[in-house]
């Protein structure tokens, strides 16, 4: 990936490319919030459960192709491919970082 991403985001995306569940969760703060099309998952355990069922189960891999900063957030866009209807689908990821970890990740189609 040639774009410059903050380390926790780059590490999360690399873990996703390997479908490494533990690696993906590791870059979230303990009290992080993941918002998936308006539905919130709070804390690492809830995020882990979401990833198990919605990412790992369908082998969904996100490949960013654009990045920008907006209002203190890092916005990353690109397609996700996997074993799910409509693959590939284009997503927008809005990351908020705090103390070297992902504090909030909002994902929208």
C-alpha positions in Angstrom: 0.0 0.0 0.0 1.6 3.3 -1.1 -0.6 5.7 0.9 0.5 7.0 4.2 -1.7 5.8 7.0 -1.3 6.3 10.8 0.3 3.1 12.3 -2.7 1.7 14.1 -4.8 2.1 10.9 -2.1 0.5 8.7 -1.7 -2.3 11.2 -5.4 -2.9 11.4 -5.7 -3.0 7.6 -2.7 -5.4 7.3 -4.3 -7.7 10.0 -7.6 -7.7 8.0 -5.7 -8.6 4.8 -4.5 -11.8 6.7 -8.0 -12.3 8.2 -6.2 -12.2 11.6 -9.0 -11.7 14.1 -6.7 -11.1 17.1 -4.5 -8.7 15.1 -7.6 -6.7 14.0 -8.9 -6.3 17.5 -5.5 -5.5 19.0 -5.4 -2.0 17.4 -8.7 -0.9 19.1 -8.6 0.7 22.6 -10.4 -1.4 25.3 -13.4 0.9 25.2 -13.5 1.6 21.5 -16.7 2.0 19.5 -17.3 0.4 16.1 -20.2 1.8 14.2 -21.4 -0.4 11.3 -24.0 1.4 9.2 -25.4 3.1 12.3 -25.3 0.2 14.7 -22.8 0.6 17.6 -20.6 -2.1 19.0 -18.8 -1.0 22.2 -15.6 -2.5 23.6 -13.1 -5.0 22.2 -15.3 -8.1 23.0 -18.3 -6.7 21.0 -16.0 -5.7 18.2 -14.3 -9.1 18.2 -17.8 -10.8 17.9 -18.7 -8.5 15.1 -15.5 -9.3 13.2 -15.9 -13.0 13.7 -19.4 -13.0 12.2 -19.2 -10.2 9.6 -15.6 -10.2 8.5 -13.8 -13.5 9.1 -16.9 -15.7 8.3 -17.2 -14.1 4.8 -13.5 -13.5 4.3 -14.1 -9.8 3.8 -10.9 -7.9 3.0 -10.8 -4.1 2.8 -8.3 -2.6 0.3 -8.1 1.2 0.7 -7.5 3.3 -2.3 -7.9 6.8 -0.9 -7.1 8.5 2.4 -7.7 12.0 3.8 -8.0 13.9 7.0 -11.3 15.5 7.9 -12.1 17.2 11.2 -9.5 15.3 13.2 -10.6 12.0 11.7 -8.8 9.8 9.1 -11.2 8.9 6.3 -10.2 5.8 4.3 -12.2 4.6 1.3 -12.0 1.5 -0.9 -13.5 -1.8 -1.8 -14.0 -4.9 0.3 -14.1 -8.2 -1.3 -15.2 -11.5 0.1 -17.8 -14.3 0.1 -20.8 -12.0 0.5 -23.6 -10.7 -1.8 -22.6 -7.9 -4.0 -18.8 -8.3 -3.5 -16.9 -6.1 -4.0 -18.6 -3.3 -2.2 -17.1 0.2 -1.7 -16.8 1.4 1.9 -15.9 4.5 3.7 -14.1 4.1 7.1 -13.9 7.0 9.5 -11.2 6.5 12.1 -10.7 8.5 15.3 -7.4 7.7 17.0 -6.4 8.3 20.7 -3.2 7.4 22.5 -1.9 5.3 19.5 -5.1 3.2 19.2 -8.4 3.2 17.3 -10.9 4.9 19.5 -13.8 4.9 17.0 -14.3 3.4 13.6 -17.5 4.2 11.6 -18.1 2.2 8.5 -20.6 3.1 5.8 -21.4 1.8 2.3 
